[in-house]
């Protein structure tokens, strides 16, 4: 049995995404032919895919990604943003910062933690 290769999804002169025309299940011998599109995760380049796997493994904790990769936090943020661009995830519109009194009230009620309160207060 031949070793499995990574699916080639990027070619320097092409900007289009590939179409898969046959899917084979080796052990059962079943083969399906048609025109199948790959989802956005299947067409990620290897470095973005490896970053995504690490990000998911640490449950979205970018500080932990920073520690495990041994790079600076700004580098991790840059790689994260590049991965989002590759996935064509649109940026969220900026939300206006809540008034200081709302932030303090939410902190007192236990709705947010101290870190979140400080972040909000810095934004306002």
Secondary structure, DSSP 8 states (H G I E B T S, - for coil): ----------BTTB-S--EEEEEEETTTTEEEEEEEE--TTTT--HHHHHHHHHHHHTTT-HHHHHHHHTS-HHHHHHHHHHHHHHTT-----------HHHHHHHHHTTSS-HHHHHHHHHH-
